[in-house]
Amino acid sequence: MVLFLLVVLDPLPQILISSIPEEARKNFFPDLPALSDAEVEIKNLGPDYCYRSGVHFLLGVLQKSEKVDAALRNRINLVKCESFQSMCMSSVKPDVGNDPVTDYGWSRETNKADLEKLQKQQRDVALGCYKLGYRRTVSAFQPFLANAKEWYGLLATHLTSDEVATSWKIESCYESGNAKFYSYQLKLTLLHDAAKGDVGDAPDVQTVMSKLQSASSVSLLEQVGWDDTTKEHLRKVSQPFLELSFLFFHADGCICQSILLRTFVIEVLCEPRSV
């Protein structure tokens, strides 16, 4: 039941854990359910990000576990493990404070190609999980998905009306305006996806949201998606799920003393080799 709730509320932890090397996954998480088709699609959006993120998380947990030999724990670079997610969410160098890219041991110039690939994959995976989580948990939205083309057309027509544009100029000034804007964008996207793009003569999602955006200062989800607020939210949401998943599968930690673990830690992430 615990695992079921974790997967329904946030599919990201299971996707990341399913992406670590097969032998380690079977030993650390022998009861991990298979990914659903929808989760596999999300995983395929960011195979490099999912693999590396899963490995960094697992080793970060092991480094903190007292059940692991101290000599082995000392070979794990905890700073690198903990800065990986921040690096993937940091598209520009922060004006103040540490640069997570530097903390990780990379350079924005030298590692530019790899960094941009990981950051794009992270955005795609995070947005995919967000949409999937919404479809699973917001039961009231399910009937609309069953007639997606019709409801997409009605919602798109409503949102592009002059009446909505006028009221939105005022409504978007309030803090709740951002949340409502992203809710509209998400619902349109889900309906568009459920209709497999067949929405007739209705305007596409970008056109609808651009009209609303022109009446306010709100940015599209893809444009802001991963600012400091979103980063912190994702950290707070994902970390407890990931840690609970790990403890749920292996509370006794007995596997931590195995030769498999030693090989995995030494060969995959430990210094001087980087992931």
Residue pairs with C-beta under 8 A, 6 or more apart in sequence:
2 244
2 248
3 31
3 33
3 245
3 248
6 13
6 14
6 241
6 244
6 245
6 248
7 13
7 14
7 33
8 133
8 136
8 137
9 133
9 137
9 241
10 129
10 133
10 237
10 238
10 241
11 38
11 39
11 42
11 129
11 132
11 133
12 125
12 126
12 129
12 238
12 241
13 238
13 241
13 242
13 245
14 32
14 33
14 35
14 39
14 245
15 35
15 39
15 42
15 43
15 50
15 125
15 129
16 50
16 53
16 54
16 57
16 242
17 25
17 29
17 32
17 54
17 58
17 242
17 245
18 25
18 32
18 35
18 39
18 43
18 50
18 54
19 43
19 47
19 50
19 51
19 53
19 54
20 28
20 51
20 54
20 55
20 58
21 55
21 264
21 268
23 260
23 264
24 58
24 260
24 261
24 264
25 32
27 255
27 258
27 260
27 261
28 58
28 246
28 249
28 250
28 255
29 245
29 246
29 249
29 250
30 249
31 249
32 249
35 43
38 132
39 132
41 128
42 125
42 128
42 129
42 132
43 50
43 125
45 121
45 124
45 125
45 128
46 120
46 121
46 122
46 124
46 125
47 121
48 117
48 118
48 121
49 88
49 118
49 121
49 122
49 125
50 121
50 125
52 84
52 118
52 275
53 84
53 85
53 88
53 122
55 268
55 269
55 275
56 80
56 81
56 84
56 85
56 269
56 275
57 81
57 242
58 246
59 76
59 81
59 265
59 268
59 269
60 76
60 78
60 81
60 82
61 242
61 243
61 246
62 68
62 73
62 76
62 256
62 261
62 265
63 73
63 76
63 78
63 81
64 73
64 78
65 73
65 253
65 256
67 253
67 254
67 256
67 257
68 253
68 256
68 257
68 261
69 257
72 261
72 262
72 265
75 265
75 266
75 270
75 271
76 265
76 269
76 270
77 105
77 269
77 270
77 271
79 103
79 104
80 104
80 105
80 269
80 274
81 269
83 100
83 103
83 104
84 104
85 234
85 235
86 100
86 103
86 231
87 100
87 101
87 103
87 104
87 106
87 115
87 118
88 118
88 119
88 122
89 100
89 119
89 122
89 226
89 230
89 231
89 234
90 99
90 100
90 101
90 119
91 119
91 226
93 99
93 101
93 108
94 100
99 108
101 107
101 108
101 111
101 115
105 274
106 114
106 115
108 115
122 226
123 222
123 225
123 226
126 225
126 226
126 234
127 221
127 222
127 225
130 186
131 186
131 189
131 190
131 193
134 141
134 186
134 190
135 141
135 142
135 145
135 190
141 187
141 190
144 151
144 187
144 191
145 190
145 191
145 194
148 191
148 192
148 193
148 194
148 195
149 195
149 198
149 199
149 200
151 191
152 188
152 191
152 192
152 195
152 199
152 202
153 199
153 200
153 201
153 202
155 184
155 187
155 188
155 191
156 188
156 199
156 202
156 203
156 208
157 202
158 164
159 184
159 188
159 208
159 211
159 212
160 203
160 207
160 208
160 211
164 212
165 211
165 212
165 215
166 215
168 177
168 212
168 215
168 216
169 215
169 216
171 177
171 180
172 178
172 181
172 212
172 215
172 216
172 217
172 218
173 216
177 216
177 218
178 218
181 209
181 212
181 213
181 216
181 218
182 221
184 208
184 209
184 212
185 205
185 209
185 220
185 221
186 221
188 205
188 208
188 209
189 205
191 199
192 199
192 204
192 205
206 220
209 220
210 220
212 218
213 219
213 220
224 230
255 261
267 273
268 275
269 275
